Amino acid sequence: MHAYKAPLRDMRFVLHELHGSAELAALDGQAELTADLIDDVLEQAASFTETVLAPLNAGGDREGCRYEGGIVRTPKGFREAYDAFRRNGWSAAAGDPAYGGQGLPASVCKLVEEMICSANLSFGLYPGLTNGACAALAAHGSAELKSAYLPRMISGEWSGTMCLTEPHCGTDLGLLRTRAVPRGDGSHAITGSKIFISAGEHDLTDNIVHLVLARLPEAPKGVRGISLFVVPKFLPDADGAPGSRNGVSCAGIERKMGIHASATCQMTFDGAVGWLVGEPHKGMRAMFTMMNSARVSVGTQGLGVAEAARQAAVAYARERRQGRALSGAKQPGEPADPIIVHPDVRRMLMTARAWTEGCRALCSWVARALDEQALSPDAAARAAAADRVALMTPIVKALFTDLGFEVADLAVQVYGGHGYIRDNGVEQLLRDARIARIYEGTNGVQALDLVGRKMSDGFGRPLRTFFHPVLAFIDAHLEDDALADYIGPLAKSFGVLQQATAHVAASGLRDPEEAGAAATDYLRLFGLVALAYMWARTAKIALEKRETAGPDAAFYDAKLVTARFYMERLLPRTGALWAAIRSGKGATMALADDMF
């Protein structure tokens, strides 16, 4: 089984060279953030994920979580790893310094998240959900709730969840039935059942803080009548420590295709004491703070799995010997050449490389917008960054998880029959990757969000945060002969995206089903153009630095080759997507329901 190694050189490239990490120091609270400090954080994260988390991944998958009379036991080694994770400060990395956090920017934390997800996706879900819960409490909770819960959640002593889904309602939360009845002392009694709750019960922390969607008495129907409540497993005592047990319990855990070491729980709330977060009937607004954070993180999960799968595939292709190169034996002294010499194997490896490194560059671009949204001293810059985050969130979530699954599938294919064998590890990556396309809103829902909300919001204002910089980059380099192989394809595909955007907007106004039928293809088209923008910018930097890079010249040469591969072999898919979008809803919606 291949041992994961964090791709630190590429991470430094996207953070320092592509997106200019020096600019982070101008943001509020980041004056002391230097390139050396960032590199130290990344190196420490690499060491922890490689030596502590990665060795637990296969065993955690085989053992899984165990449900024992309402208690969930995580696999062997997970509790010790979590204790080390917390002691070393990783739980607090992104946290608000006012509550004991380190305040590291998203530009750094997303790269750390990627390493965690590459090394052990199941483990990463426990602290990842806590980060999202902290974001929702910080943005919408009262001062009392924040002081009571955030310090212990940020430290990792307590963990967090979000409890949305019920047996009868998933995406359509307007059907939600969980009730919240005032108790007369400012708290509420929460009653109902929730399913598919990641980390709803486990043995890693002293307390688990659930953020629960529920309805108050006389609440309006639908999503306009949903409120958000904080419901701890143990009620804090007078000193803030875990006190008496609350009326919340785990009724069981799911037997799943993948992420076996992550507890996916059925939760029962039986008059559990909870406190309102934010305003009554405004729970969706508060929960979306957590969900949007979680969606970017789920995209990062796809990226993390892709990197782990890519590394495994490359290592195997270098070692496995089968046949001879079509151009003649490369290693005539051996009985066969390594399979990396074969064009189709190289096609798969180059595809994996182009997807993975492109997604990392795009993730860091979106992470920079997250930082500017939260920390820029300029109000206009914060607003523009917020628009970019809103636009790119469904793209990051859907595109990265689709491509993460594709890269894991390619890794299995590179391994051949050995990829289908559990002991070699890549089939676990494929199984683990599959859920990321489903939870936190299926990828189809992300596409509907893009065409139904983000495209039309503010008369296209979020779109301009992507369209304007891409157009400016193309215009600035259109006459640069050295960049012709990269700018030309980017310009052509960007023109297609502009046409597709106008088409979907116009057809959707006439008939919403037209926009719905085009949504998934449109999101993929948008994502491919966004990756092309990252690869064109990457090529520009590589061309500028390769001549004076010394021993590092090979790194920049590889970037140029990969960028060319992307432009020649992957970006042309935009043409087929545009054709599918233009075809309309006709054949998609023509069959009667009973004919399927």
N, C-alpha and C positions, 0 to 999 in steps of 0.2 A: 504493500500500500504506500502510495506516494506521501511524503512528509511535506506539509504546507510551509512555504516560506513567504513572508509578507513582501509584496512588490514595492519596496521602499524607494527604489530609484524612480519608478514611474510616479509614485505618489509625490515625491519631491518635485518632479517635473511639472505636474499639473498644478500643484499648489504654489510653488515659487516662480516658475518660469512662464507657465501658460496664463495663470490668473493673478500673478503678482502679489504674493503674500505680504510684501512690505506695506501695501495699502491697508492691511488690517489694523495696523497700529494707529491709524487715524480714527478708528471707531471708538465709541465710548467704552472705557474700561479695558482697552487693549494696548495702551501705550507701552507696556513692558513686553509685549509679544514680539519676539525676534525670530528670525529664521533658525538660529541655533536652538532656541527653546522649542520651537515646533518640531525640529528634527529629533531632539531628545525625547519628546513625548511620543513621536511615531516609533522611534527605536525601542523605547520601553514597552509600548503596546505590542510591537512585533515580537519581542522576547516573550511576553506573557502569553500571547495567543498561540505562538508556535510551541512553547514548552509546557504550558498548563492546560489550555483549552483543546488544542488539536488532538492530543493523545486520548482525550475522553470521548471523542466524537463517535468512533465506531462502537465502542463499548456501550455508550449511552443509547445508541440506536438498537443494539441487540437486546439490552436489558429493559429499556423503556422505563416509564414511571409506573409505580404500583399504587393501587387504591386499596387501602386497608381500613374499613369501617369509618369512612369519613375523612381519613387522613391520606394525603398523597406523599409518597416517598419518591424522591428523585433518584436517578441511577448512582451507582457507586462513584465516588470522587466529586460529584457535583457540589455537595455542600462545602467540602474543603476548598474547591476551586472558587466558589462564590465568596467564601470568607476571605480568601486571598485577593480576589477581585475588589472587594470592598476595602480591605486594609490598604491596598496599594493606591486607593483613591480613584479608581476608574468609575465607580458609581457617581462620584461628585464632579466628574470632569466638566460636564455641560451645565451644572447647577448654578443657580444664582448665588453669588458670594454673600449676599445678605442673609442667606439661610445655610451657609456653610459650604457652598459649591465653589468650584475653581473658576467658573466663568469662561472656560475655553470656548472659542467661537465654533460655529457649525462647520466652518471650513476645515478645521482640524478634527472635530468630533466625528464627522461623517467618514473620514478615512479610518479612524479607530473602529467605528462601527463596521466598516467593510471587513477589516481584519478579523473581528470577532465572528462575523457571519461566515467568512471563509473557513475559519478554524472549527467552529462549532455553532451552527445556526440555532439548534435547540437551546443551548445555553443562553445565547444572545437575546432570546425572547423575554427572559425574566427581567433583566435590567432595562431592556428596550421599552417595554410597556410602562415601567416605572417612570422613565423619562417623559413619556407622553402624558402620563397622569400628572406629573409635576407641572408640565407646561399648561395644562388646563386649569389646575388649581392656581397657579401663579397669575394667569390671565383673568380669571373670573371669580376666584374664591375671596371670601372676606378676609380681613386682616387676622381675625381669630383663627379661621381655618388654616390659613397659610402658616401662621406661627406654630400651630398645633401639629401639622403634618409635614410640611416641607423639609424642615431640618432632618428628620429621621428618614424620610424617603430619599432625599439627596445623598445622605450618608450611606444609604443602602441597608440600614438597619431594618427598615420596612420597605415593602414593595407595593406596586400599584397595578391595577387592572382597569379595563373599561368593559362595562357590562351593557351591551346593546341587544344582541340577538336573543329572540325567544323562539320556542318551538314552532310557532306559527308565523313568525315574521323575521325576515333577514334584512334585505335591502329596504323593504317598505316598512320603515319604522313607525309610520302612521298607524299601523295595526297594533302597536305595543299595548300590553295590558297590565304590566306591573304597576301597583298602586302605591301612593305615598299619602298617608293620612297624618295631619298635624297632631302632635301629642300635647300641645298647650304650653310647652316650655321652649319653643323655638326649634325643636327637633321634629322629625317625622318618623312614622312607622312604615317601613318599606316591606311590601309583600308581593311575591311573584317568583317566576322561574326564568332563568337565563341559561342559554346553551352556547357551546363553542367559546368558552371564556378561557383564553390563554392565561396560564399562571394563576388561575382562580384559587387554587389550593396547592401548597407545596411545603417543603421543610427547610427552605433556604433562609427565611427571615422570621423575625419575632412577631411581625404583624403584616397583614395584607390589607391595603386600602383600596376598596372598590369604588369606582365612579359608576353610578347606576342611573340609567334613564328610567323614569317612572312618571305616572300621571297623578297630579293633585286632584282632589274632589272638584267637580264642576269644571274641569279643564276642557278647553275647546277640543273638538275632535281632530284627528290627524296630527301631523308633526307640529302644528302650532300649539298643541296642548301638552308637550313633553317638557319635563323639568329634569335637572341633573342634581344628583345627591352624592355626597361622600359617605360611604358606609364601611367602617373598619371591621375587620374580623374580631378584634378585641377593642373594647371601648377604652380610650385613654383614661388613666386615673388622674388624681389631682396633681401628680407630678409629671404627667404627660407620658408615662410608661404604659405598656399594655396592661389593661385591667380585666374586667369581667368579659366573658365570651358574649359576643353579639349574636343576634338571631340570624346568622348567615352560615350556610353549610354547603359542603360539596356532596352531591348525590351520586357522583360517579365521574369517570373519565372516559374519553372516547378512545376506541381502538382505531388507529389511523394508518394511512398509507405511508406517511413519513413524519418527520420531526418527533420521533417517539419519545425523546427525552424531555420534551416540552409538555407540561400537563395541560390538556385541553379539557375543561371541566364543565359539568352540569351543575349550576349553582341554584340554591334555593334560599330565598329571603322570606323569613317568617316573622313579620313584625319587627324586622331589624331596625335599629335606631340609625337614622341618617340625617345629614344636615344639607340644606339647600346650597347649591353652588351657583352663584349668579342670581338672575331674576327668575321668578316663577314663569313657567311656560316658555322659557328661552333656553331650554336645555340643549337643543340642537346647535345653537350658536356656540355654547361653551364646549360641547362635545366635539364640534368640528375643529376646534383648536387642537384637541388631542388627535383627532382622526387625520387631519392634514399633516401633522408632525409624523404620525404613524405611517402615512402613505409614502412619504419621502423615505422613511426608514425601511419600509417594505421594499421599495425600489432598491435601496442599498443592499438588502438581503439578496435580491436577484444578482446584483453585481458581485457580492461576496461569493456566492455559489459559483458564478461564472469563472471567477479567478481561480478558485480551488479546482474546478473541473478542467480548466485550461492547463493549469500546471501539471495535473495528473496525466492528461492526454499527451502533452509534450514529452514528459519523462518516459512514458511507455513507448511512444513512437521512436525515441532514441535508442531504446533497449531491445525492443521486439524485432526479431529478424525473420523476414519472410520475402522470398523472391529476390529478383535483381532489378536494379533501376532500369527503366526503359532505354536510357541512353548508354547503358553498359554498366558493368559491375563497379560499384563505388568502393567496396572493400573486398577485393578478390581473394584476399587471404582468409576470409571467413566463409562459412558455408552459405550465407545469405546476407543481403544488405539489410540494415535497419529500415523499418517501414516508413520512416520520415523521408526517404528518398522518393516515394511514390506520389505523383501529382494529386491524386484524390485525397490522400492523407494530408498533404500540405494544404489543399483547399480547405479541409476541415480545420486544421490548426490555424491557418491565416484568418479564417472566418471568426474563430473563437477569439483570436488576438484583436482583430479589428473591433468586434462587438465590445469586448471587455475593456480595452483601453479607451475606446470612444465613450463608453458609458461612464468610466471614471472621470474623464475630462468634463462631461456634461454634468455629472453629479456635483463636482466641485464648483462649477459655474452657478448651479442652483444654490449650493450651500453658501456661496458668497452673497447671493441675494438674500438668503435667510439672515445672514449677519447684518447686512445693510438695513434690512427691514427692522431688525431689533435694536441696532446699535448706532446707526448713522446719526450724527448730530444735526443733519439737515432734513427738515420735514419733507421736502419734495423728493429727496433721495429715498427716504423711508417709504413714501407712497409708491414710487416707481418700483422699488424692490418688492413691495407687497404684491403689486400687479404681476411681476415676473414670477414670483413664487406661486401665486394662484394659477397662472397659466401653465406653468411647467410641472406642477405637482401631479396631475393625472398622467402626464406623459412619462415622467420619471417612474411612477408606480407601475404603469402598464407596460411600457417599453422595456424597462430593465428586467422585470420579472418574466416577460415573454422571452427575452433574449437569454436570460439566465437559464431558463429551462432548455432553450435551444442549444446553448453551449454544453450543458450537462448531457444532453442527448448526443451531441457530437462526440463528447468524451467517451461515452459508452460505445459509439460506433468505431472510434479509433481503436479501442481495446478489442473490438470484435466479440467473440464468444466469452472472452475473459471479462469483458465489461458487464456481462449479465450475471456474474458470480459475485456473491455478497462479499467475500473475503477481499476483493480488490478495491472496494470502496466507492467506485464511481456510480454504481446503481443507487447507493444511498443518496448521493448528491442529486440525482434525477428525482428520486422520490421526495426528498426534502424540498426541492425547488418548486414542486407542483403547487403546493398550497399558496405560495406567494401570489399566484395569479388569481386567487379566489378571495382571500381575506382582506379586510380593510376596504371592501368594495371591489367586486369583480372587475376584471379589466374591461369588460363591456360597459360597466357602469362608469368607469373612468372615461371611456370614450364619449359616453352620453354627457358627462359633466363638461368635457371639453367643448363639444359642439353646442350643447344646450345652454350652458352658463358662461363659460370663459370666453367663447367666441363673441358673444353679444354684449357682455358686461361693459357698461360705460361706452357704448357705441364703438366697441373694438379696442378700448384703451389697453387691456392686458396684451392683446396681440402686438401692439406697437412696441412693447418692451422687448420683443424678439425680432420682429420684422425690421425695425429701424437699425439696430446694430449690425444685423446680417447684411442689409443693403449697404450700409456705410462701409463695411469691410470689403464687400465686393467692389464697390465703386473705387475704393482706395487702391485696389490691387489688380484691377481688370487689365491694365496694360503691362503688368509685370510678367515678362516672358518666363522667368524662373518658376513662377507659381501657376503657369497656365494649366498644368495637368490637374490642379486642385481647384482653382477659381472657376474655370470653365464648367466643370460638372456641378459645383456648388451653385453657380448662377443659374444654370439650366433647371436644376431641381427646385431652387427657390422660386423660379418663375412658375413651375408647376404647382407648388404649394400656394402661391398667391391666387392662381386660377381656381384651384380646388377650394380654397377658403371662400372665395366669392360665390362659387357654384353651390357649396353646401349651405351657405347663409341664405342665398336666394331661394333655393329649392325647399329648404327647411321652413321658410316663411310661408310658402304656398301649401306645404304638406309636411307636418312634423315627422311622419314616417319616412320621408325621404332623407331627412337628416339622421334619423335613427339607423336607417339601412347603410348609410355611408360612414357612420361614426368610427367604427373600428379601423376601417381602411384609412380614414382621414388621420386618426391618431398615429398610426404607423407611418404614414407619409410625413407627417409633421416631425415625428421622432427621427426618421432617417435624415431629413434635412438638418435637424439640430445636430446630429452626429457629424454630418458633413461639414457644418460650420466649425465644430471642434477640430475635425481633422485638417481642415484648411488652415486654421490658426496654428495648429501643431506643426504643419509643414512649413509655414513661414518661419517659426522659431527654429526648427531643425536646420533649415537652409542657412539661417544667419549664424548658427553656432557650430555647425559641423566642421568647418575649416580650421577653427581654433580650439577644438575640443580635445585634442590630444587623444589619450586612450579612450575617452568617452565618445569619440566620433562614431563608433559602431552603434551606440545607443541612438544617435540622431539619424544615422543611415537606416536603422530598423524602423524608426518613426516614418521616414519618407516612404519606404517600401510599403509599410502597412497602410499609410494614407492613400497611396496609389491603388493598392488592392481594394480599399474601401470604395474609392471613387469608381473604379473599373468594374468591380464584381458585385458589390452590395447596393450601392446607391442607385443603379439602374432599375431596381425594383420599384422605384417611385413611378415609373411609367405604367406598370401593370396596376398599381394601386389607383392611379388617376383614371385609368380606363374603367376599373371596377366602380369607382365613385360616380363616374359619368353615366354608367349603365342604369342607375336609379334603383328604385325599390321593386320594380316590376316582378321579376322572377322570384325575388326573395319573399314577397308577400302574396303571391298568386294562389298557392295551394290552400284549399280549405283545411281547417284544423284537423278534421277527421281523415284527411288523406295522408298525413304524415306517418 
